[in-house]
Amino acid sequence: MASAQPSTAKRAQVQQAVLAATEELLGAGGSFQDLKIEKIATAAGISRTAFYFYFKDKRELLMRLAEDVTGELYGRADSWFSGDEGAPEDQVSEALSAIAKLYFEHGPLLRAIVEVSTYDEEIAVFWRALLQRFADATEHRITTEQAAGRSPEMPAGPTAFALVWMTERTFYQQMVQGAPAEPGELVAALNGIWIRAVYGT
């Protein structure tokens, strides 16, 4: 007897359609809170009932979207985290430039996750945990640089925490109110702050 469960490929296809539809609808305006499941399902080409087969609720959907995007963001920052060959200034600049590009490609989604985190504690805890992954990787890089004598003494953990959350807030505020500089200038400013904080130069 054939299984009633969809194939792994079918499940992945439907879930990706729902994720893409949600991000597209967010980009068209309006808040995530006001976005109805019926509208998401219709845009994804499935029924409301089918939506609940793949996602428990909108909260789970939002967290899945955020996981996907932050995974991409982390990958773009890996040149800094892993300490690839090259000057530290170039590594930080490359990582920040790539993150900025991806951040604004997914701006409506990232804006939604930040705003929902202000009133939904589960989302807030989830978002903080995602950002902590970046802070932990930054702390590891700082301690590595300190051990190699390239970075001065400083509390690595708090420094990493401050740098990561400063960067997140900067990009968020640029989306919300517009930054007082072009994106390239904003990345250059952030790059200078990171380099001075980590290397003291």
C-alpha positions as a Markdown table, in Angstrom:
| # | Residue | x | y | z |
|---|---|---|---|---|
| 1 | Met | 0.0 | 0.0 | 0.0 |
| 2 | Ala | 1.4 | 3.4 | -1.0 |
| 3 | Ser | 2.4 | 5.7 | 1.8 |
| 4 | Ala | 0.2 | 8.8 | 2.5 |
| 5 | Gln | 3.3 | 10.8 | 3.3 |
| 6 | Pro | 4.7 | 13.0 | 0.5 |
| 7 | Ser | 8.1 | 12.1 | -0.8 |
| 8 | Thr | 11.1 | 13.9 | 0.5 |
| 9 | Ala | 11.5 | 15.8 | -2.8 |
| 10 | Lys | 7.8 | 16.8 | -2.8 |
| 11 | Arg | 8.0 | 18.0 | 0.8 |
| 12 | Ala | 11.1 | 20.1 | 0.0 |
| 13 | Gln | 9.4 | 21.5 | -3.1 |
| 14 | Val | 6.3 | 22.6 | -1.2 |
| 15 | Gln | 8.1 | 24.0 | 1.7 |
| 16 | Gln | 10.4 | 26.0 | -0.5 |
| 17 | Ala | 7.3 | 27.4 | -2.4 |
| 18 | Val | 5.8 | 28.5 | 0.9 |
| 19 | Leu | 9.0 | 30.1 | 2.1 |
| 20 | Ala | 9.4 | 31.9 | -1.2 |
| 21 | Ala | 5.8 | 33.0 | -1.3 |
| 22 | Thr | 6.0 | 34.4 | 2.3 |
| 23 | Glu | 9.2 | 36.4 | 1.5 |
| 24 | Glu | 7.6 | 37.8 | -1.7 |
| 25 | Leu | 4.5 | 38.8 | 0.2 |
| 26 | Leu | 6.5 | 40.5 | 2.9 |
| 27 | Gly | 8.4 | 42.4 | 0.2 |
| 28 | Ala | 5.1 | 43.7 | -1.2 |
| 29 | Gly | 4.4 | 45.6 | 2.1 |
| 30 | Gly | 2.4 | 45.0 | 5.2 |
| 31 | Ser | 3.4 | 43.4 | 8.4 |
| 32 | Phe | 4.0 | 39.7 | 9.2 |
| 33 | Gln | 1.4 | 39.9 | 11.9 |
| 34 | Asp | -1.3 | 40.9 | 9.3 |
| 35 | Leu | -0.2 | 38.4 | 6.7 |
| 36 | Lys | -2.9 | 35.6 | 6.6 |
| 37 | Ile | -2.1 | 32.0 | 6.2 |
| 38 | Glu | -4.7 | 31.7 | 3.4 |
| 39 | Lys | -2.8 | 34.3 | 1.4 |
| 40 | Ile | 0.5 | 32.6 | 1.9 |
| 41 | Ala | -1.0 | 29.2 | 0.9 |
| 42 | Thr | -2.6 | 30.7 | -2.2 |
| 43 | Ala | 0.6 | 32.4 | -3.3 |
| 44 | Ala | 2.4 | 29.1 | -2.8 |
| 45 | Gly | -0.2 | 27.2 | -4.8 |
| 46 | Ile | -1.4 | 25.0 | -1.9 |
| 47 | Ser | -4.4 | 24.8 | 0.3 |
| 48 | Arg | -4.6 | 26.2 | 3.9 |
| 49 | Thr | -4.9 | 22.5 | 5.1 |
| 50 | Ala | -1.7 | 21.6 | 3.2 |
| 51 | Phe | 0.1 | 24.6 | 4.8 |
| 52 | Tyr | -0.5 | 23.1 | 8.3 |
| 53 | Phe | 0.8 | 19.7 | 7.0 |
| 54 | Tyr | 4.2 | 21.4 | 6.5 |
| 55 | Phe | 4.3 | 24.1 | 9.1 |
| 56 | Lys | 2.7 | 24.2 | 12.6 |
| 57 | Asp | 1.9 | 27.9 | 12.4 |
| 58 | Lys | 3.2 | 31.2 | 11.2 |
| 59 | Arg | 5.8 | 31.4 | 14.0 |
| 60 | Glu | 7.4 | 28.2 | 12.8 |
| 61 | Leu | 7.3 | 29.5 | 9.2 |
| 62 | Leu | 9.1 | 32.7 | 10.2 |
| 63 | Met | 11.8 | 30.8 | 12.2 |
| 64 | Arg | 12.4 | 28.5 | 9.2 |
| 65 | Leu | 12.9 | 31.5 | 6.9 |
| 66 | Ala | 15.2 | 33.2 | 9.4 |
| 67 | Glu | 17.3 | 30.0 | 9.8 |
| 68 | Asp | 17.7 | 29.8 | 6.0 |
| 69 | Val | 18.8 | 33.4 | 5.6 |
| 70 | Thr | 21.1 | 33.5 | 8.6 |
| 71 | Gly | 22.7 | 30.3 | 7.3 |
| 72 | Glu | 23.5 | 32.1 | 4.1 |
| 73 | Leu | 24.7 | 35.1 | 6.1 |
| 74 | Tyr | 27.0 | 32.9 | 8.2 |
| 75 | Gly | 28.4 | 31.3 | 5.0 |
| 76 | Arg | 29.2 | 34.8 | 3.6 |
| 77 | Ala | 31.1 | 35.7 | 6.8 |
| 78 | Asp | 33.1 | 32.5 | 6.9 |
| 79 | Ser | 36.2 | 34.2 | 5.3 |
| 80 | Trp | 36.5 | 36.2 | 8.6 |
| 81 | Phe | 35.4 | 33.4 | 11.0 |
| 82 | Ser | 37.8 | 30.8 | 9.5 |
| 83 | Gly | 40.8 | 33.1 | 9.1 |
| 84 | Asp | 41.3 | 32.4 | 5.4 |
| 85 | Glu | 44.5 | 33.7 | 3.9 |
| 86 | Gly | 44.8 | 37.4 | 3.4 |
| 87 | Ala | 44.9 | 40.6 | 5.3 |
| 88 | Pro | 42.5 | 40.8 | 8.2 |
| 89 | Glu | 41.2 | 44.2 | 6.9 |
| 90 | Asp | 40.3 | 42.5 | 3.6 |
| 91 | Gln | 38.7 | 39.5 | 5.3 |
| 92 | Val | 36.5 | 41.7 | 7.5 |
| 93 | Ser | 35.6 | 44.0 | 4.5 |
| 94 | Glu | 34.7 | 41.0 | 2.3 |
| 95 | Ala | 32.6 | 39.5 | 5.0 |
| 96 | Leu | 30.7 | 42.7 | 5.8 |
| 97 | Ser | 30.2 | 43.5 | 2.1 |
| 98 | Ala | 28.7 | 40.1 | 1.4 |
| 99 | Ile | 26.5 | 40.2 | 4.5 |
| 100 | Ala | 25.2 | 43.7 | 3.6 |
| 101 | Lys | 24.3 | 42.5 | 0.1 |
| 102 | Leu | 22.5 | 39.5 | 1.3 |
| 103 | Tyr | 20.9 | 41.5 | 4.2 |
| 104 | Phe | 19.2 | 43.9 | 1.8 |
| 105 | Glu | 18.2 | 41.1 | -0.6 |
| 106 | His | 16.2 | 39.7 | 2.2 |
| 107 | Gly | 15.4 | 43.0 | 3.9 |
| 108 | Pro | 11.6 | 42.5 | 4.4 |
| 109 | Leu | 12.1 | 39.1 | 6.0 |
| 110 | Leu | 14.9 | 40.3 | 8.4 |
| 111 | Arg | 12.9 | 43.3 | 9.2 |
| 112 | Ala | 9.9 | 41.1 | 10.1 |
| 113 | Ile | 11.9 | 38.8 | 12.3 |
| 114 | Val | 13.3 | 41.7 | 14.3 |
| 115 | Glu | 9.9 | 43.4 | 14.7 |
| 116 | Val | 8.1 | 40.2 | 15.7 |
| 117 | Ser | 10.9 | 39.6 | 18.3 |
| 118 | Thr | 9.8 | 42.7 | 20.1 |
| 119 | Tyr | 6.5 | 41.2 | 21.1 |
| 120 | Asp | 6.9 | 37.4 | 20.8 |
| 121 | Glu | 9.3 | 35.9 | 23.4 |
| 122 | Glu | 9.8 | 32.6 | 21.5 |
| 123 | Ile | 10.9 | 34.5 | 18.4 |
| 124 | Ala | 13.0 | 36.8 | 20.5 |
| 125 | Val | 14.9 | 33.9 | 22.1 |
| 126 | Phe | 15.2 | 32.2 | 18.7 |
| 127 | Trp | 16.6 | 35.4 | 17.1 |
| 128 | Arg | 19.1 | 36.0 | 19.9 |
| 129 | Ala | 20.3 | 32.4 | 19.6 |
| 130 | Leu | 20.9 | 32.9 | 15.8 |
| 131 | Leu | 22.9 | 36.1 | 16.4 |
| 132 | Gln | 24.9 | 34.4 | 19.2 |
| 133 | Arg | 26.2 | 32.0 | 16.6 |
| 134 | Phe | 27.9 | 34.9 | 14.9 |
| 135 | Ala | 29.1 | 36.3 | 18.3 |
| 136 | Asp | 30.6 | 32.9 | 19.3 |
| 137 | Ala | 32.4 | 32.6 | 15.9 |
| 138 | Thr | 33.7 | 36.2 | 16.3 |
| 139 | Glu | 34.9 | 35.5 | 19.8 |
| 140 | His | 36.8 | 32.5 | 18.6 |
| 141 | Arg | 38.5 | 34.5 | 15.9 |
| 142 | Ile | 39.5 | 37.2 | 18.4 |
| 143 | Thr | 41.0 | 34.8 | 20.8 |
| 144 | Thr | 42.9 | 33.2 | 17.9 |
| 145 | Glu | 44.3 | 36.6 | 16.9 |
| 146 | Gln | 45.2 | 37.3 | 20.5 |
| 147 | Ala | 47.0 | 34.0 | 20.8 |
| 148 | Ala | 49.0 | 34.9 | 17.7 |
| 149 | Gly | 49.9 | 38.3 | 19.1 |
| 150 | Arg | 48.0 | 40.2 | 16.4 |
| 151 | Ser | 45.2 | 41.4 | 18.7 |
| 152 | Pro | 45.6 | 43.3 | 22.0 |
| 153 | Glu | 44.2 | 42.2 | 25.3 |
| 154 | Met | 40.4 | 42.7 | 25.6 |
| 155 | Pro | 37.4 | 40.7 | 26.8 |
| 156 | Ala | 36.9 | 38.7 | 23.6 |
| 157 | Gly | 33.3 | 37.6 | 24.4 |
| 158 | Pro | 31.8 | 41.0 | 25.2 |
| 159 | Thr | 33.7 | 42.6 | 22.3 |
| 160 | Ala | 32.3 | 40.0 | 19.9 |
| 161 | Phe | 28.8 | 40.4 | 21.3 |
| 162 | Ala | 29.0 | 44.2 | 20.9 |
| 163 | Leu | 30.3 | 44.1 | 17.4 |
| 164 | Val | 27.7 | 41.6 | 16.1 |
| 165 | Trp | 24.7 | 43.4 | 17.6 |
| 166 | Met | 26.0 | 46.8 | 16.5 |
| 167 | Thr | 26.2 | 45.4 | 12.9 |
| 168 | Glu | 22.7 | 43.9 | 13.1 |
| 169 | Arg | 21.2 | 47.1 | 14.5 |
| 170 | Thr | 23.0 | 49.2 | 11.9 |
| 171 | Phe | 21.6 | 47.2 | 9.0 |
| 172 | Tyr | 18.1 | 47.1 | 10.5 |
| 173 | Gln | 18.0 | 50.9 | 11.0 |
| 174 | Gln | 19.2 | 51.4 | 7.5 |
| 175 | Met | 16.1 | 49.4 | 6.3 |
| 176 | Val | 13.8 | 51.2 | 8.7 |
| 177 | Gln | 14.8 | 54.8 | 8.3 |
| 178 | Gly | 17.6 | 55.0 | 5.8 |
| 179 | Ala | 21.2 | 55.4 | 6.6 |
| 180 | Pro | 23.1 | 58.7 | 6.3 |
| 181 | Ala | 25.5 | 57.1 | 3.8 |
| 182 | Glu | 25.6 | 54.9 | 0.7 |
| 183 | Pro | 25.7 | 51.1 | 1.5 |
| 184 | Gly | 29.4 | 51.0 | 0.5 |
| 185 | Glu | 30.2 | 53.9 | 2.9 |
| 186 | Leu | 28.3 | 52.2 | 5.6 |
| 187 | Val | 30.2 | 49.0 | 5.1 |
| 188 | Ala | 33.5 | 51.0 | 5.2 |
| 189 | Ala | 32.5 | 52.6 | 8.5 |
| 190 | Leu | 31.6 | 49.2 | 10.0 |
| 191 | Asn | 34.8 | 47.8 | 8.7 |
| 192 | Gly | 36.8 | 50.5 | 10.4 |
| 193 | Ile | 35.1 | 49.9 | 13.7 |
| 194 | Trp | 35.7 | 46.2 | 13.5 |
| 195 | Ile | 39.4 | 46.5 | 12.7 |
| 196 | Arg | 40.0 | 49.1 | 15.4 |
| 197 | Ala | 38.1 | 47.0 | 18.0 |
| 198 | Val | 39.9 | 43.7 | 17.2 |
| 199 | Tyr | 43.3 | 44.9 | 16.2 |
| 200 | Gly | 43.6 | 48.2 | 17.9 |
| 201 | Thr | 44.7 | 50.0 | 14.7 |
